[in-house]
Amino acid sequence: MAMRWESAVVIGGGIAGLLAARVLSEFYSKVVIVEKDAFSDQPELRPGTPQAFHPHRITGRGKAVINRFFPDYEKDLEAHGAPSSLNKTVHQHNQYGTMVAQYPRNDIKFSRPVLEFVIRQRVRNITNVQFLQKHDVVHLLSSADHQTITGILGRDRVTNEEKEIHADFVIDTSGRSSRLPKWLEELGYEVPAPDRMTAVIGYSTRRYKLPSHLLHLTEKWDAIIIAGHPSTGTFHGVFSFLENNVAETLLYRPDGIYPPTEPEAYAKEIARLPSPLITEIISKLEPMTNPRSYRVPGLFRQHFEQMAHWPEGLLVIGDAFCNFDPIFGQGMTVSAMEAEVLHSLLREQQTDPKPLFEQNVLQKIQDVIAPAWWLNCTADLQWEGVEYEGSQPLKGIAFGQKFMDFYLKRATEEQDWKLYGMYWAVNTLSVPPQSILNPQTVTDVLSTSPEGRLWLDELLAEHKKPLEELLDEILPSFSGEVFQPIS
């Protein structure tokens, strides 16, 4: 067994932090998770995760990674009453029609507090991982020349007592409220401005308890998803189940028109959805809560990998690096994929040390972020008022929006589950975008309708080059490495 390095600090005890701690525990003799909240001895909402009341999911890719680090973790979810999706009905409605099928995998549905509790309990059982709760991180500690990070200065949130925690490695997983850019600037580093998407995202979520005579609904339904669309101006609506026979509904828009939180107005908006199915079901259920809101003023993607200088002993993963529109359910999956990258590169560094390790990790993490960010921008920039600001223009957004629309229309109208399944495989990061954005698929999809053939002919005539060269020119390139099967 390779010799371990001495100590590491993880800033933040959410899902990304727990994954990072699990990875670091293989390579460092001591790992300390510094968290501003206090953790309960049971699944509970906590102040540091205001989004935790709202729906969460892990995609198939994220599940595979997490299961690698925490084998059979879904059995722990089931022990807390979380239901399986296997062979239950998924009803998906979009502007072109409805797709209904039985869910083919044994994926477990959960609330964020239950998932976090289950993973946290696994991490607690790792003997060289410690939790330092109810502590803020004031700033980073560094060498005299600021070239190496040597730990953090923590402050007890109860006593205000400050103490230095020295470490060979610090990783920031503190989410969208991360102060890392400020800390770096305090140390004299120039931090590039992040890319920003000014989607003004609004959620409202309500939970319901199933009466005893309706418990059979949990055996029938997995999820009902009724997609909102800019052309119709309707909210996106979702119905699904959580643990212990609790159901939840969600209304969402990314364009600054917030869904209501007053119960009667909330019910009216659900009734306005293009399909009445959610209204028909919840009319029979018992509300447990009033609708609760969650607002996201915008999304950002940092570009730390572009910095001319970066201190040794420091990294960042999760929402502190890049955050996503929560409606797509990609955030925890991206964090898991980033942890997988970190694990692989730490293993290489331990056996074959190379310079500029941290910069290499940052670049590889950007390879994970890139497809998810592009897919988020492609979807949200269709809505009026959503804007993008970045150092480089986004490639291929207009093409991606138009082609994905043709793709979804064909899959839905023809009830083609192979096409539809690949559409969701791309959007859930199971396969790279090139799986559908390739010359063969583009030709097949566009050639089946007069409008599609006309658009394809216009593209080829305008650019005067073969489709393969055209796609290489107008679309971003995504690294295939991050989509390799998990070893």
N, C-alpha and C positions, 0 to 999 in steps of 0.2 A: 504494500500500500504506500502511495506517495506521502511524503511528509506534509502536514497541514501548515498553512500560514497561521499567524497568531490570532488576530481578532478582527471582527467586522461589526459595523453598526448599520441597521436598517431604519430609516426615518419613515414611520408610518406603519400601522398594523392592519391595514385593509387586505384585500385579496392579493394585490400586487406585492405588498410587503411580506405577507405570509409565504408566497411563492418564492420571493427573493431569499427569505431566511432559510427556507428548505434547501434551496440551491447552495447557498453559502455554507450551510452546516456541513456539507461534504468536504469543504476546502479550508475552513477556518476552525481553530480549536474552540473559539468562543464567538457567538453571534448575539448581539443585543438588539431587540426591536424597541424603538423609542416611539411611544404613542401618546397623543394628547388626551385621549379618552381613557376611562376605566372600563375594563371588560367585565361583563357579568358572567355568572356561572351557569347561565342559560341563554338561549337565543333571544336577543333583544335589540331594538333600534337604539342607536347611539348618536349623540350630537354630531360627531365627526363625519357621519355619512347621511346627510339630509336626503339623499336620493334613495335610501334603502327601503322606504315604504313602497316604492314603485316597482313595476315588473323588472325582473332580471332573468337573463338566460346565459347559458354557455353553449356555444355552437359545438358541433361534432368535433371540430379541430381542437377547440379549447378543452373539451372533455377528455380527449385522448392524451393531451399534454398533462393535465392535472392528474389524471389517473396514473400516469407514469410516475409522478412524484408522490402521490398519495393513493396507492393501489386500493381499489374497491371503495373509494370514498363515497360513492353513491349509496352503498349499503348503510352508511351512517345517516345519510339523508332520509332514507326509507325508515330508519329506526325512529326518526322524528316525525313520522307521518306523511312524508313527501310521496306523492303518487307517481306512478310510471305513465309514460305516454304510449306505451306499446299497444298497437292495434286499436287506438282510440281515434275518433274522427277529428280531422283537421279540415276546417272550412275556411277557404281563402277567397275573398272577393276583391277584384280590382275593376278598373274602368272598362275592361273588356269581357267580364263575365266572372264565373265562379269555378274554382277547382276544389273538389272534395275527395278526400282519400283517407285511408286508415294509416296512422303513423307507423312506420315500419321498424323503428328502433326502440330499445328499452332505455330511453332517456328519462331521467327523474326530474320532476318539476319542483321548484323550491322558492322560498322567499330569500332575500339577501341576508337577513339575520341568521337564518338557519344554515345557509351555505357557509357564511363566515365563521359561525360557531363550530361547525364540523371541521373545517380546515384548521381553525385555530387550535382545537383540541388535538389534532394530529401534530401540529407544530409544538404544542406544549410537551408532547411526549418525546421530543428530540432533546436529548440530555444536554447538548452544548448550546442550546438556544434559551435565552432569557428575555423576559418582558419587563420593560421599564414604563409603567403606565402613568398617566396624568402628568406628563412632561412635555413642554414645548422645546423645540430646538431654536436657540437664539441665533447662533451662527456656526459656521464651520471653523474648525481649528486647522492651522496649516504650519508648515515649516516657515523659517524666517524669510525665505525668498518666495513664498507662496506657490512654489512649484509642486508641492505634495500636500495632500489633505491628511491630517493626522488625527482626526476625530471630530467631535461636536461639543458645543457648550449647551447643556440642557438646563432647563429651569422647571422646578417643581411648581405645578399649577396651584397647589394648595398653600405651600409655605413660601413661595417665591425664591427659595434657595437655589442657587446656581452651582453646577458642578461640571467639570470637564470629564468627558468620556473619550479616552484615547483609543484609536483603532488604526489598523493597517489599511482598512478599506471602508468606505462609506457609500451607501446607495440610497438615493432619495426616491421614495415611493409615496410621497405625501399628497399626490393628486393634483387637481387643477388649482388648488390654493398654494402650491409649492412656492417657496421663496428662493429657489435655487438661482434664478437669474440675478436677483439682488445680492445674494451671498457671493456669487462669482464676481460681480462688479465691485463689491467691497474689497475683494482681493486683487483688484487691478485688471481683471480680464474684460475683454470686449465681447459682449454677447450679441449675436445677430437678432434682429427683430423677428419674431415668429410669424409664420403664415397665419392668417386669421380668416375665419368664415363667420360673418355677422348674422348667423341664424339666431333669431330670438325665439328659443324653443320653449313651448309650454306644455306641461303635462297636468292631467288631473286623474287621480286613481281613487277607486272606491272598492271596499271589500264587503263581502256578503257571506253569511253562514247558511249552509244548506240545511233546511229542515229534514227531519229523519225520513219523511216519506219521499224525499227527492234525492237521496244518496245515490240512487242508480245513475244520476247524471254524471257522477265522477267516473263511472265505468264506460260511459258513452263518449264524452267529449274530451278532447285534448285542448284545442284552441279554436277560437273563431277570430279571424283577422279580416277586418273590413278596411281596405286601404283608402285613405284620403288622397286627393289629387288636386293640383293647382287648377285644373280646368273646371272642377266641380266646386271648389272652395269648401269642401267638407272636411271634418276632422278624420283622423285615422282612429279607428276603434278596435279594441282588443278585448276578448273575454278568455279567461283561462282559470285553471285551478292551482291552488297552493297546497301546502300540507294541512292535514287535519280537517278536510272537507270545507275549506275556505275557498271561495271564488273571488276573482278580482276583475274589474273592468278598467280600461284606460282610454282616455281621449287625448289626442296629441295634434299639434301643428308646429311647424318650424318658422312661421312668418310673422310672429308677434301678435297673432290673434289667439288669445289664451282661452283654453276651455274653462267653463265655469266650475266653481266649487260649491255653489249653493245647490242642495239636492234636487230641487224641482227643475232648475235650469239645466242641471247636468243630465237628468233623465230626458229632458226635451231634446238635448243635443244628440244623445244616443239614439233617440227615436228618429232623428233626421238622417242618420246614416243610410247609405244606399241599400242596405239589407236590414230587415226588421228582426233578424234572428237574435241578436244580443238582447234587444228589448223584450222579446217574447220569453227568454229564459230568466232574466233578472226580475221580471215582474212577479215571479214565483218565489224569489229568495228573500232572506231577511238581512237588510243592511246592518253591518257591524260598525261602520264609520261613516262620517260625512266624506265627500270627496276631498282629497288633499292635493295641493298643488306642488309643482316643482318647476322652477324656471332656470333656464340656461341662457345667459346673455350672449354667448358666442363660443366658438371652438377655436383652439389654437394648436399649432404644430411647431414645436421648437426645432431649431437647427443647430444644436450644440456641435454636431459633427463638422460644421463648417468653420468652427473657431480655429484661429491660427495657433492658439496654444490652449491646452487643457491640462488641469492638474492631475498628477498621478494619484491613485487611490480614491477616485470619485466616479460614480456612475449614477444613472437615473433610468427608471423604467416606469411604465404605466401612464396615468393621466398627467403626471408632472412633465412628461416628454411630449405627449400628444393625446388629446381627448377627442371623443367622437360623439356624434348625435346618439343619445341613448336608445332611440327607437330601433336602431339596427342591431342592438345586442352584441356589439363587437368588442366593447371595452375590455371585459374580463378575458376574452379569447386572445386579444392582442397582448395583454399582460402576460398570459400564460406562454404565448409564443416567444415573447421577449425573454422570459425566464429560461425557456429552453435554449435560446441563443446564448444567454449568459452561461448556462451550465456547460454547453459544448465548448465555448471559448475558454472558460476557466480550466477545464480539463486539459485542453491543449497547452495553455500557458503553464500549467503545473509541470507538465512533462517536457515542454520545449519552449522555455521563456523567450519572448520576443519584445522588442521595444514598441512603444505606442500602443500598448494593450487596450487602454481605455478608448482611444480614438477608433480602434478597430471595432470594439463592441458597439460604440455609438453608431457607426456606419451600418453595421449589420442589423441593429435595431431599426434604423431607418428603412432597411429593406422590408422589415415586417410591417412597419407603419404605412408605407407608401400605398399598397393596394387598398387598404381600409380607408385611408384618407381620401383617395381618389374616388372610391365608390360613394363615400359620404357626400363629397362635393358634387358629384354627378347627380345624386338624388336631390339634395337640398337646394341647389342653385336653380332648380326649376321654379321655385316658389318666389312670388313677387316680394321684393324687399330683402331677400337673402343675397349677400354680396361677399366677394372674396378679395382679400388683399394679401399679396405675397411678393417676395423679392423676384420670383420668376412666375410667369403666367402658367396657369394650369393647362397641360396639354390634353387635347382630345375630349374636353368636357362636352362640347356641342355634339360631336360625333357620338360619344358615349350615350348621351341622353336620348338622341334620336334613334340610335340602333337598339338600345335596350327597350325602348318603347315598341319598336317593330317586333323585337324578340318576344316580349311579354304578350303582345297581341296575338302573335301566331300560336304560341304555346297554349294560351287560354282558349282561343276560339277553336283550335283543333283538338283541345283536350290532350295535348301531347305531353305526357308525364316525363318522358325522357328529357325533352327540352326544358320543361318547367323545373325539373329536379336540378338540372345543371345551372339554371338561373339562380336558384337558392344556394347551390353549392358554392358559386362564385361569391354571392353576397354574404355568406357565412364563413368565408375564408377557408373553406375546405379544399378548394382548388384555385389556381391563379386566374386572374381575369382573362388571360390568353386562352383559357378553355372555351370561351365563347367569342372572344375578340380575335379570331384568326380568320384567314382568307376563306377557308372552306365553310365555316359556320356562317360568316357574314354573307357569303354568296348564297348559301342554301336558304337562309332566313329571308333575305331581301328578294330573292327570285320568285317567291311564292305569291307576291301581290303586285299589281300594276304600280302602286305608289312606291313600293320597295325597289322594283326594277328601275323605275324612272330615277329615283334618287341615286342608285348605284351607278347608272349610266352617267348621270351628271357629275358624280364624284370622279369617275375615271376620265371623263372628258376634260374636266377642269384641271386635274393634276397631271394628266398625260403620262401615267406610269402604271405598271401592273399593281393589282390590289395589294399584294404582299409588301411591295415597297411603299405603297401609300400608307398602309397601316403602321409600318415601322416608323414612318415620318410623322404622322399626326398623333399617334398614341404614345403614352409614356411606356418605358420598359420596366418590367417588374422582375425582380430576382426570383427564379424558380427554386432556389435553395431553401427558402423558408417554407415551401410546400412539400418538401420531401417527406416520405413516410417516417413516422417516429420510430427510432430504434429502441 
